[in-house]
Amino acid sequence: MSLKLYLMRHGPAEDEADSGVDADRALTASGRERVRNVAKALLEAKESAREILTSPLVRAVQTAEVVAIVAGVAQLRVGREIAPGGDCARFARFLAASGRKRAMLVGHEPDLSDVLSTLLGASHDRPFEKAMVIGLHLSRTTGLANLRFVLDPKTLRLEVSGQARG
């Protein structure tokens, strides 16, 4: 048994918040649109999460909210584990061990690339673009993952083992 885990980087955000605080940077209008399109592509591919867990930074929360609205996901939770510097890999393994079926983690770079490499047990060379989603099967017993797909946010295509669909 495994968890279908979706790792998503937040969408494109403003360069600077009015407050001057990085954590307050919001999605741009085009960023919201990109996230909406990615969420629709996931829904059409029958790859929607049942619960979404997000970093507390504004741009990640807004990304998670857009995905939740498009996909009709009722469970949205904010967690420090997914914030920059949090222990997201350990949290993902906890979700798998607790019997979750489909969960999305919305976070940031370079943390998501580190989490991906940790869960795969090997480095992943592809850059984690804004609004990109990487689908994994995360083993409940070993805590290691297998790559299922990469959803390119620009083409909206699911790339599976070098093949594209969508």
N, C-alpha and C positions, 0 to 999 in steps of 0.2 A: 504494500500500500504506500501511496505517496501523496504529497500535497502538490496541487497545481499552484505554483507560485509565480506571480507576475511582479517583476521589478520595473518600476516606472520612474523615470527622471521627470521632475517638474517641467512644466512648459516654459516657453520664453517669457522672461520677466523684465520689468523696467530696470534700467541701469542703476538708478538710485531712488530710494524712497524719500518722500517729503521729510520724514523724520531724520533721515541720514543714517538710519540703522539698517544694516544689511538684512536682518531677519524680517523687516517690514516690506521688502520689495514685493510688489504685486505682479500678477500676470499682465502682460500687455493685451490689447484687444486681439491682435493677431495671435498671441500666445494662447488665449482662450479658444480661439477658432481652431488652432492646431490641435489642442487637447481634445476639443469636441470631435474633430474628425478622427483622431486616433481612437477615441472611445467608441465611435460608431463602427469603425473597422473591426475592433475587437468584438463588438456585439454581433456584427454580420458573420464573423468567423466562429461564432459560438465559443468565444474565449473570454467571457466576462467573469470577473471575480464575484464571490458572494459577500465578501467583506473587504473593506479598504482600510488600511492603516497608514497614517501619514506623519511625516515630520511636522513639528509645530510651526515651522517657518511659513509665513503668509503665502508665498508662491506655491509651496507644496500643498498646503491646505486647500487653496483655490483649485489647484489641479485635481486633487482628490474629489472635491465637491462637483466639479464639472463631470468627471468620469461617473460618479455616483448618480447624478441626475440622468445622464444619457443611458446608463446601463440599468437604472432602477435598483441600485444597491442601497439597501436601507441601513446597513451597518457600516458606519464611518467612525474611526477612532483616531485620535491624535496621540502619538507616543514619542517620548524622548529617545527611545531606543533607535528611532529612525532619523533623528536629528543628526546634523554633522557631528562626527566624533562618537556617536552612539554605537552600541554593540548590536548592529542590525543582523549580522549572521547568526548570532546566538538566539536572537529573537525569532528569526525565521525557523530555526531548528526547533524552538519551543512550539511554534505554531504547528509544525509538522507532527511533532510528538504528541500534541494534544488532540490530534485527530481532525484538524481543519481540512476542508476539501479544496477550496479555491480562495486564495487570499492575494491581495495586491498590496505591495509596499511602495509608497511614493516618497522618494527621497532626492538626494543630491549627489553631485560628483565632488571629489573622487570616491566618496564612500560607497556608492553603488557598484563601481568597478571593483573595489576591494571586496565587497560582499560577494559579488559574482565569482571572482577568482577563488575565494575561500570555499564557497559552496560547490563549485565545479572541481576543486582540487587542482586547478591549473589556471594559468593566466588566460584572459580573454582579450584578444588584440583590438577588437573593434571599439572605437570611441562610443561612449554612452551619450548620444545626442539628446537635446532637450525634447521632451515628450516621447522619447523612445520607450518601448516596452520589450522586455525580454521575458519569455515564458520558460519556466523550468518545471521539471518533476523533481521534488525534493523528498528523498527517502525518509520515512519515519524512523527507520532503524539505524541507518548509517549516518544520516545527516549530510549526505552528499547528494549533489544534484546532477541531472542530465539536462542539457540544453534542448528545448522543444522548438523554439522559434525566436526570431527577432522581428519586431514590427518597426519598420522604418517610418518615422513620422513624416517624411517628405513625400514618399511614394505611396504610403499606406498599404504596403505589401508585407505579408507575412513571409519571412525567409526561413525555410526549414531545410537544414542540412545542405545549404548551397542552392536550394530551389526556392522559387518565389511562388506564392499563391495569393490570389486576391485581386 
